[in-house]
Amino acid sequence: MKMDFSGQVAVVTGAGSGIGLAVSLLLGELGAKVLAVDKTGDMAEAAVERLRAAGCVAQAAAADVRHAHEVQAYVAQAVKAWGRIDVFMNNAGWQGLVASLVDYPDDAFDQVLAVNVRGVFLGLKHVLPVMMAQGKGAVVNTASLAAHIGTRQLAPYTASKHAVLGLTKSAALEVARKGVRVNAVCPGSVDTPMIRAIEEGQAGADAQALREQRMAIVPNGRYATAQEVAQLMVYLVSDWSSHITGEGVQINGGLYS
Ligand SMILES: NC(=O)c1ccc[n+]([C@@H]2O[C@H](COP(=O)([O-])OP(=O)(O)OC[C@H]3O[C@@H](n4cnc5c(N)ncnc54)[C@H](O)[C@@H]3O)[C@@H](O)[C@H]2O)c1
């Protein structure tokens, strides 16, 4: 069986950067039409420019995943443009403020959960009916290694990623008999702008030293690339993983094995 997404429609949130951009490009190169969603029109358009330059079919959608009407609008845009949604990468996320739990402002906690939990929930709520009506579809929610373990100075982010796993498992059970699968990926540190922001938040001027320490504790000695995470995500929405649903699959170079 060849990995081929020709004729399929993929929606990717957080498509403007890091893992979302890598998975958009990979899906596009494998033949999918891609709706690149990001919180600003500029970010979504930049992704579409990269996709079109690579010969892919793509459209941009500006949507803040925290807001139901904006989520409904990107779902409607994909269906209007191409008639269906086969693949959904529910990927947009935000690390939030880096601070100890006792110092964490209440509203900053709410903001992290709004993007990472409400955004993922709303995406599932509005994409799954389209997939169930088709009798076919596959979703990957981007969780994190922080869905499995605690993280210092990132308690709201960690709580939000545990919640993404709960949404993944519950949604998977609800749609399993409708031809739809829902999984999550749980990456350790990935070399994207987000991990740089976390390192700077935790270590300031010593961010590079922290980065080296972090890499040293990974058994294979490095962070993941966005491309490596994208490859796992694409596997999880392909027919090669047709009996896998409700899982949170780790990709972390052997950390905590
Ligand atoms: N980088 C890592 O080490 C790492 C590890 C585990 C999980 N993750 C997860 O991977 C996903 C992608 O992160 P990344 O590393 O590519 O980071 P990134 O910062 O490069 O990309 C995140 C993207 O999400 C978008 N986004 C943020 N808030 C949004 C909102 N409210 N509405 C719409 N879009 C929004 C951003 O604009 C950006 O394009 C996130 O869910 C993140 O939590 C990252």
PDBQT file of the ligand as one rigid body, heavy atoms in Angstrom, charges set to zero:
ROOT
HETATM    1  N1  LIG A 301       7.876  22.248  20.218  1.00  0.00    +0.000 N 
HETATM    2  C1  LIG A 301       7.768  21.320  21.147  1.00  0.00    +0.000 C 
HETATM    3  O1  LIG A 301       8.750  20.976  21.827  1.00  0.00    +0.000 OA
HETATM    4  C2  LIG A 301       6.456  20.632  21.365  1.00  0.00    +0.000 A 
HETATM    5  C3  LIG A 301       6.462  19.460  22.140  1.00  0.00    +0.000 A 
HETATM    6  C4  LIG A 301       5.246  18.796  22.356  1.00  0.00    +0.000 A 
HETATM    7  C5  LIG A 301       4.077  19.285  21.811  1.00  0.00    +0.000 A 
HETATM    8  N2  LIG A 301       4.115  20.439  21.075  1.00  0.00    +0.000 N 
HETATM    9  C6  LIG A 301       2.838  20.915  20.534  1.00  0.00    +0.000 C 
HETATM   10  O2  LIG A 301       2.935  20.970  19.136  1.00  0.00    +0.000 OA
HETATM   11  C7  LIG A 301       1.963  21.895  18.620  1.00  0.00    +0.000 C 
HETATM   12  C8  LIG A 301       2.645  22.800  17.611  1.00  0.00    +0.000 C 
HETATM   13  O3  LIG A 301       3.656  23.532  18.303  1.00  0.00    +0.000 OA
HETATM   14  P1  LIG A 301       5.032  23.973  17.621  1.00  0.00    +0.000 P 
HETATM   15  O4  LIG A 301       6.126  23.417  18.430  1.00  0.00    +0.000 OA
HETATM   16  O5  LIG A 301       4.973  23.750  16.164  1.00  0.00    +0.000 OA
HETATM   17  O6  LIG A 301       4.970  25.532  17.999  1.00  0.00    +0.000 OA
HETATM   18  P2  LIG A 301       4.920  26.858  17.114  1.00  0.00    +0.000 P 
HETATM   19  O7  LIG A 301       4.848  27.950  18.116  1.00  0.00    +0.000 OA
HETATM   20  O8  LIG A 301       6.009  26.819  16.121  1.00  0.00    +0.000 OA
HETATM   21  O9  LIG A 301       3.517  26.724  16.347  1.00  0.00    +0.000 OA
HETATM   22  C9  LIG A 301       2.285  26.863  16.985  1.00  0.00    +0.000 C 
HETATM   23  C10 LIG A 301       1.292  27.412  15.979  1.00  0.00    +0.000 C 
HETATM   24  O10 LIG A 301      -0.009  27.488  16.599  1.00  0.00    +0.000 OA
HETATM   25  C11 LIG A 301      -0.584  28.744  16.259  1.00  0.00    +0.000 C 
HETATM   26  N3  LIG A 301      -1.540  29.175  17.277  1.00  0.00    +0.000 N 
HETATM   27  C12 LIG A 301      -1.295  29.481  18.567  1.00  0.00    +0.000 A 
HETATM   28  N4  LIG A 301      -2.411  29.909  19.168  1.00  0.00    +0.000 NA
HETATM   29  C13 LIG A 301      -3.398  29.866  18.243  1.00  0.00    +0.000 A 
HETATM   30  C14 LIG A 301      -4.779  30.200  18.250  1.00  0.00    +0.000 A 
HETATM   31  N5  LIG A 301      -5.373  30.690  19.357  1.00  0.00    +0.000 N 
HETATM   32  N6  LIG A 301      -5.495  30.031  17.125  1.00  0.00    +0.000 NA
HETATM   33  C15 LIG A 301      -4.908  29.560  15.978  1.00  0.00    +0.000 A 
HETATM   34  N7  LIG A 301      -3.596  29.231  15.922  1.00  0.00    +0.000 NA
HETATM   35  C16 LIG A 301      -2.850  29.398  17.028  1.00  0.00    +0.000 A 
HETATM   36  C17 LIG A 301       0.611  29.682  16.198  1.00  0.00    +0.000 C 
HETATM   37  O11 LIG A 301       0.307  30.894  15.515  1.00  0.00    +0.000 OA
HETATM   38  C18 LIG A 301       1.650  28.826  15.523  1.00  0.00    +0.000 C 
HETATM   39  O12 LIG A 301       1.558  28.903  14.118  1.00  0.00    +0.000 OA
HETATM   40  C19 LIG A 301       1.393  22.618  19.847  1.00  0.00    +0.000 C 
HETATM   41  O13 LIG A 301       0.142  22.074  20.182  1.00  0.00    +0.000 OA
HETATM   42  C20 LIG A 301       2.421  22.306  20.932  1.00  0.00    +0.000 C 
HETATM   43  O14 LIG A 301       1.858  22.370  22.218  1.00  0.00    +0.000 OA
HETATM   44  C21 LIG A 301       5.262  21.106  20.824  1.00  0.00    +0.000 A 
ENDROOT
TORSDOF 0
